[in-house]
């Protein structure tokens, strides 16, 4: 009999407004686990006024639990409810938790006889989106992450190295996959946004300081081009930072909100280039998706990004608005170079990053005795 797996720590499967890489990861991994005969129960967050997800999604049992609209505390309350539901209803022998900030729930789950896995995607206490007490909590949580779960899985080798040096232990590494399975041909998103193929730059993600929009917007404002900049996403809890980003007076910069599925994939496929200006990343699923679609990538030169793209993207110095402007201008002046890099990036994504391989690596860990 295949194992039963319960999972929480993301926002929603399928993704909804406010979702990001963790939700994409969950959708790709858990649906593949279900296809292989595992019984998967996924715990969605529902905020006041939000609608619960369907009880079934592509073979996954979905349980929707309500939480508060308060940054940080929404995760803690939801994870507490999910932990209680898993223990009380015995929805899984294996529990997969995303985000080391949820590691405190590994203790009651292990006491209840569960096999607990935590996926850690970055050095969370260094992210600027958190207050000082949030950073302190996440720093202290790292000690629990290192010692309480059965396994800790990192999606990039650099964060794993930090944890291994800090805690003198070995941890597992499994990357994200790159394949985009949604049919993009059925989308009319370009027509709806009055866009033409290869006539816009694209960013997809949360509007938080980690993602570097404070560099991208002013850099693009200084670039002389008729192309547009499409900023897809927003903040799950709107902030002053997001308000400042949206206050640009440049009519070429478009804010279409949260977009998922075929529409998001179509925007990526037909972009002139995808731009990822982040200060902090784990292993970026959106960079991998663009690589897999053959879309040219421009990204900051943080080591996590360089690990993914190697020499297949145009890169700029982290936090350097002027250099980002110059890199965008370089991309506009050299479309042949951009296309050649995108072709090699697709080859790298196809050969080095596969969701099926990612799934098999997780299964190997989940089924260890």
N, C-alpha and C positions, 0 to 999 in steps of 0.2 A: 504494500500500500504506500502511495506517495505521501510525503510529509505535508502537513497543513502549515501554512505560513501566514502570520499576521504582520501587518506593516503599518507604521505611522511615522510622522515627522515631516511630511510634505503637506501641501494645502488641499489639493483636489485631483482626483482621477475620475474622468478626464479633466485636463486643465481648464480653469476658468479665470476670470479677471483676477489679477494679483499673483498668478502662478509664475514659476520660473524654472530653473534647471532641475531642481529636485523633483518637480512634478513630471517633467519630461522624462527624467530618469526612471521614475516609478512606473509611468505608463509603459515605457519600452520594456523594462525588466519584468514587471509583474504579468503583463499580458503574455510574454513569452514563457514564463513559468507556468501560467495556466494552460497554455497550449501543450506543454509537456506533461500535463496531468497533475500538477500540484494544485491543491486547494488554497487559493489566496484570498485573504480578507484584508481589504484596504480601508483605513480609517480617514475619512475626509473631514476637513474643517468647514463648518457652516456658521456664518456670522448672522447677527440679527437682521431679519428681512431677506436673507438669502434662501434660495431653494436647495433642498438636498439633492444629491446626485441620484441617478437610477440605482436600484438595488443590485443590478448586474451590469457590468461593463466589460465586454470582450472576454468573458470567462472569469472575471474578478468579482468576488462578493464585496460590495461597497457598503460600509456603515458610515452614516453621516452623523457627526456629533457637534453640537453647538458650542460656541466659545465667545469670548468678549472681543470687542474691537479696541484692544489696547496693545500697542507694540510690545512684543516679548511675552507679555502675560497671556496673550491669545494662544501662543504655542504651549506654554506650561499647562494651562487649564485643559486644552484639548488633549495633550499627551497624558495627563492624569486620568482623564475620562477613558481614553483608549486603553491605558494600562489596566484600569479596573475592569473594563469590558472584556479584555482578553483573558484575564485571570478568572473572572466570574463565569464567563461563557465558554471558556476553553476553546477559543477560536484558532489556536495554533500551537503546535509544539515548538516551532521556530518563530522567533520574533525579529523582524528586520526594522531597525530604527534609523531614520536619517537625521543627521545633525547631532554633533557631540553635546550640544546644550541639552539634549534629551537624555543624556546618559544616566541621570539620577534615577530614571525609571527602570534601568537595567537591574537594580538591586531587588525591588519587589518581584520583578519578573523571574529572576533567577531563583529567588526564594520559593517561587511557585513552581519551580521545576522546568522553566522554559530555557531553551537554548537561544541566547541573545547575540545579535549581530548589530554593530553600529557602523554606518557609512559616514566617514568624516571627509568633508570636501575642501577644507581650508583651515587657516589659523584664525578661528572665529573671533577671538578676543582682540585681534588687530583691525577689525572692520570698523570704519569710521561711523557707520550708521548706528552703532550702539552707544548708549550713555556710559559714563564711567562705571556705574554699578552693573550695567549689562556686561561690560568687558570683564569686570572682576568675576562675575558669576560664570562667564564662559571660560575664563582662565582656570578657575577652581574646578569647573566641570571636566577639564582636560585630564585631571588626575583620576577622576571616576572613569572616564572613557578608557584610559590606559589600563585599568586594573579590574574593572567589574564585569564587562561583557565577556562572552566566550571568544569572540573575534571582533577586531576592528579592521575595517576595509577602507583604504585610502584611494582616491581617484587620481592622485598625482604623487610622484615619487619624492617631491621636495617637502611636502607637508609630512609625509611618512618619515622622511629622514629627520625632520625636526622632532617628531614624537619619539623616534627610536633613540636619538641622542639624549633626549630629555629623560626618558624613562628606562633606558637600557633594556629594551625589549624589541622583539621583531614583530612586525605587523604585515598584513596582506595589502597588495596593490592590485586593483582591478580598474582599468580606465573606463570612460564612457565609450559608447558606440557612435558611429557617424551616419548610419543609414537613415534616410528619410523615406518612410513607407507610404505616406499619404499621397494620393494622386493630385498633383498640382494643376493638371490641365483643366479641371472642372471649376477653377476659381475665377471670379470676375473682379477680384480685389483691385487690380490695376485700373480698370475702368471706373470703379467706384471712387477711387482716390485721384482720378485724373492724372495717372502716371503712364509713362511709356517705358517699355523694356530698355534697360541700360541707360536710363535718363535720370537716375537717382542713386544716392548713397543710402545705406541702411544701417540702423542700430536696432537691436531687439533686447529688451531687458528691463530691469527695475530702475527707476529714477532715484538712485541712492548714490552717495559720494563714491563708494567703492568702484562704480562702473565708469567714472571718468567723464560724464557728460559736461562737467564744468570746464573741461578742456575742449571737447568736441564742438560744442555750440559756438564759442567765440572763434575757434579756429576756422570753422566753416563760414562764419559771417565775413571773414576777411578774404575768402577765396572768390576770385572772379570767375563765375561759371553760371550757365543757365540750368545746370542740373540741380535737383532738389536733394534735401536731406530728410529722410523719413525716420522719425524716432518712435518706434513701436513699444508700448508698455506704459509704465507709470509706477507709482508706489502703492503697495497694499494699504499703507497708512499714510495718506498725503501729508507732505511736510513743506516747510519753508524752502528747502532745497529744490523740491519739484516746482514750486511756485516760481522761483528764480529762473529755472531752466525754461519754463513755459512762457516767461515774460519777454523772450526775444522778439524783436520787431522785424526780423528777417522773414519776408513772405515765402521764401524758398523752403523754410523749415516747417515740416508737417508733423502733427501729433494725432495720429489716428486712434490712439488708445490701445487696449489689449486686443491682440489678434492671435488666433491659434489655428492649428490644423492646416488644411489645404491653403487657406489664405496666407498664413504666415510663410509656408514653404514656397508659395508662388512669389511672394515679395522677396524672399531670399534668392530664389533662382534667377530672377530677372533684374536684380540690382546690378548697377555698374561695379560696385564693390561694397562689401560689408565692413563696417568699422567697429572695432572693439577697443575702446580707449582705457580699459580698466586699470585701477591701481592694485586691486586684489582679485585673485581668481583661484579656483581649484583647478580642475581640468574643464575648460569651457565647452559645454555641449553645443552652444550656438555656433562657436567657431568650427567645431567638427561638422555640424550640419551643413554650414556653408561650404566647407571644403568638399564634403560629399556631394553637394549639388553642383560643384564646379564654379562656384562664385568666388571671385577674387577677394582676398582678405587683407585689411589694413589693421594692425593691432599694436598695442603698447609692447615694449620690449621686456616686460616682466618675465622671469624665467619660466613660469607656468605656461604662458602663451608660447614662448619660444620652443618649449618642449613639444608642443602640439604641431606648430607650423614649420619648425626648423627654418629652411631657406625658401619656403614656398609662399611667403607673404611679404608685403611691405611693412616695415616696422618703424616705430618712432620712439623717442626717449620718453619713458614714463613721466607723466605730469608736465610735459613740455608742450604748451599750446602752440608756440611758434613752429616747433619741429613737426607737429601734427599738421599744421597748415601747409608746410613745405611738402610733406609726404602726400597729402591729398592733391596738391598741385602736380607733384611728380606722377601720381596715378593718372591724372587727366592728360598729361603730356605724353605718356608712354603706354598707350593701350595694348600694344603688342607685348611688352614686358609683363603687364598685368595678366594678360590672357595666358602667357606661357607659365607663369607662376601658378595660376589657378588650375591649369591642367596637371601640373606636378602635384599640387595639393590634393586633387581628387584621387590621384593614384595612391598617394600616401594614406588618405583616409580609407580607401577601399581595401588596402592591403594590411594596414596596421591597426585599424579600429573597426571592430565588427560587433553589433549587438548580440548576435548569436554566440560569438566567442565569449562576450561579457556574461551572458546568461549561463553558459556552461561552467565558467569559472565560479560563479555564485553557487550553482548547484553542487559543485564539488565541495565547497565549504559547508553549505547547508546540510549535506548528507554525510559529513564526517561523523563518526561515532564519538 
